[in-house]
Amino acid sequence: MRTRLIAYVVLSATPIMLANLACAQTATPVPAPPLPQAAPSLVPAKSVDLMTPEGSALFGAQWKSLEAKIVEGPPIANAMPGYKTSYDIAPHAGEAGFDDSSWPVIGAKGLADRRGGGKVSFIWYRASLTIPAKIGEFDTAGATVVLTAYVDDYAEVWVNGQIPRRTGYPSPAAISGFNMPNRVVLADAVKPGDKFQIAIFGVNGPISVAPMNFVWFREAKIEFFR
């Protein structure tokens, strides 16, 4: 009798164990961020100003923008006693698959507009870039492509749902300094038709100063190098 009871318990638990094992095997791991690359310091073979309608139109880019808010939440696991609140931003508009269909279109010239209410302020900018086969007489195939996002005062640059970065190494897509451009390599050898979903998180700074100014682009461009 006892042997039959043990066998029944084992057989009853088997489907649950198999289901849990299947879930563990099919769980999608969080992909590691791409490693950062240093942009060339050479004179570009071709440069396009994304802050002009003509320049953005070459890549089919439609710029959209939305203010990011600071939101409160519970503390994360293992927080020290006394810390009852965590702080996050909303929305997380750099993530892959983010839906910006309801965002207002600002246009290429709108990148230069002073946005936010001042002090501690965060602004998202998003656009999808498609590499054309030619820009004038310039053939884009095989070129190294670099995006320059020069935001007053700081920026983080997301490319296809990731911030290229590596701990302890220069990471141009992360905050690079006070009023310094982010020069992010999009591709080493681009192909016509390649698409890049760009999300740029603009920050008013220095943050601890809470300055009496706004968030805006000083420069946005695409450079091609041979």
C-alpha positions in Angstrom: 0.0 0.0 0.0 2.8 2.4 1.0 4.6 1.6 -2.3 1.5 2.4 -4.3 1.1 5.7 -2.4 4.6 6.8 -3.1 4.2 5.9 -6.8 1.0 7.9 -6.9 2.6 11.0 -5.4 5.6 10.8 -7.8 3.4 10.4 -10.8 1.1 13.2 -9.7 4.0 15.6 -9.2 5.7 14.7 -12.5 3.5 17.0 -14.8 4.1 20.0 -12.5 7.9 19.3 -12.5 7.9 19.0 -16.2 5.9 22.2 -16.7 8.2 24.1 -14.4 11.3 22.7 -16.2 9.8 23.7 -19.6 9.1 27.3 -18.3 12.7 27.5 -17.1 14.0 26.3 -20.4 11.8 28.7 -22.5 12.3 31.8 -20.3 13.8 34.5 -22.5 17.1 35.8 -20.9 17.7 39.6 -20.8 20.1 40.3 -23.6 23.4 41.9 -22.6 23.9 45.4 -23.9 26.0 45.9 -27.0 29.6 46.8 -26.4 30.4 50.5 -27.0 32.6 51.6 -29.9 34.7 54.7 -30.3 33.6 56.8 -33.2 36.2 57.7 -35.9 38.0 61.0 -35.5 38.5 61.3 -39.2 36.8 63.8 -41.5 33.5 62.2 -42.5 33.0 61.2 -46.2 29.4 62.5 -45.8 27.5 64.3 -43.1 23.8 65.0 -42.8 22.1 67.5 -40.5 19.1 65.8 -38.8 17.9 69.2 -37.5 16.7 70.1 -41.0 13.6 68.7 -42.6 15.6 67.8 -45.7 18.2 65.9 -43.6 15.7 63.9 -41.6 13.7 63.1 -44.7 16.7 61.4 -46.2 16.3 58.7 -43.5 12.5 58.8 -43.3 12.9 60.1 -39.7 9.8 61.5 -38.0 10.8 63.0 -34.7 8.5 62.7 -31.7 9.0 64.0 -28.1 7.5 63.6 -24.7 8.4 64.7 -21.2 9.5 61.9 -18.8 8.2 62.1 -15.2 9.7 60.9 -11.9 7.5 58.4 -10.2 7.6 56.8 -6.7 7.4 53.1 -6.0 8.3 50.6 -3.2 12.0 50.0 -2.4 13.7 47.2 -4.2 14.7 43.9 -2.6 17.4 44.1 0.1 17.1 47.9 0.6 18.5 49.1 3.9 16.0 49.8 6.7 14.6 53.3 6.6 14.4 53.5 2.8 10.7 53.2 2.1 10.6 54.6 -1.5 12.3 54.0 -4.8 12.2 56.5 -7.7 11.8 55.7 -11.4 11.1 57.5 -14.7 8.0 57.0 -16.8 7.8 56.2 -19.6 10.7 53.8 -20.4 10.7 54.9 -24.0 14.1 53.5 -24.9 13.0 49.9 -24.7 12.5 47.7 -27.7 8.9 47.6 -29.0 7.9 50.8 -27.2 4.7 52.3 -28.8 5.1 56.1 -29.4 2.1 56.3 -31.8 0.3 58.7 -29.5 3.3 61.0 -29.1 3.2 64.5 -30.7 5.4 64.9 -33.8 7.8 67.8 -33.4 9.6 67.8 -36.7 13.3 68.2 -37.3 13.4 71.9 -36.5 11.6 71.1 -33.2 14.7 69.5 -31.9 16.1 73.0 -31.2 13.0 74.1 -29.2 13.6 74.5 -25.4 11.5 71.9 -23.7 10.5 71.0 -20.2 9.6 73.2 -17.2 13.2 73.8 -16.1 15.2 72.6 -13.1 15.2 68.8 -12.8 13.7 67.9 -16.2 13.9 64.9 -18.6 12.7 64.8 -22.2 12.5 61.8 -24.6 13.1 62.1 -28.3 12.4 59.3 -30.7 12.8 58.6 -34.4 13.3 55.6 -36.7 16.1 56.0 -39.3 16.4 54.0 -42.5 19.7 54.1 -44.4 19.2 55.1 -48.0 21.2 53.6 -50.8 22.6 57.0 -51.9 22.8 60.5 -50.6 23.5 62.6 -53.6 26.4 60.9 -55.3 27.5 59.2 -52.1 27.0 55.4 -51.9 26.2 54.4 -48.3 26.9 50.7 -48.6 29.7 49.5 -46.4 30.3 52.8 -44.6 30.7 53.2 -40.9 27.7 55.3 -39.6 27.9 57.5 -36.5 25.0 59.3 -34.8 25.9 62.6 -33.0 23.3 63.7 -30.4 24.4 66.9 -28.8 21.8 67.7 -26.1 21.9 70.6 -23.6 22.9 69.4 -21.0 23.2 65.5 -21.0 21.9 62.6 -23.0 21.6 58.9 -23.1 21.2 57.3 -26.5 19.2 54.0 -27.1 19.7 52.2 -30.3 17.2 49.4 -31.2 16.2 49.1 -27.6 19.7 49.1 -26.0 22.2 51.5 -24.6 25.6 50.3 -25.9 27.8 50.2 -22.8 30.5 48.5 -20.8 31.3 49.0 -17.1 34.6 50.7 -16.6 35.1 51.7 -20.3 34.1 54.9 -22.2 30.5 54.4 -23.4 29.6 57.2 -25.8 25.8 56.3 -25.6 25.8 57.0 -21.9 26.2 60.5 -20.4 29.5 61.7 -21.7 29.9 65.0 -19.8 28.4 68.4 -19.2 27.2 69.7 -22.6 29.3 67.3 -24.6 28.1 65.4 -27.7 27.2 61.7 -27.7 28.8 60.2 -30.8 27.4 56.7 -31.2 28.5 54.2 -33.8 25.3 52.7 -35.4 27.1 50.2 -37.7 30.6 49.4 -38.9 29.5 48.4 -42.4 26.0 49.6 -43.1 23.6 48.3 -45.8 21.0 50.3 -47.6 17.7 49.7 -45.9 19.2 49.1 -42.4 16.8 50.5 -39.8 17.8 52.1 -36.4 15.2 52.9 -33.8 16.7 55.9 -31.9 15.5 57.0 -28.5 17.4 59.9 -26.8 16.9 60.7 -23.2 17.7 64.4 -22.6 18.5 65.6 -19.1 18.7 69.1 -17.7 21.8 69.5 -15.6 23.8 69.5 -13.5 20.9 67.6 -11.8 21.9 68.6 -8.2 22.0 72.3 -9.3 18.4 72.1 -10.8 19.3 74.8 -13.3 16.9 77.5 -14.5 17.0 76.4 -18.1 15.6 73.8 -20.5 16.4 70.7 -22.6 17.2 71.1 -26.3 19.4 69.9 -29.1 22.5 71.8 -30.0 23.3 69.4 -32.9 22.0 66.1 -34.3 23.6 64.6 -37.4 24.6 61.4 -39.2 28.1 60.9 -40.4 29.5 58.3 -42.8 33.1 57.2 -42.7 35.2 55.2 -45.2 
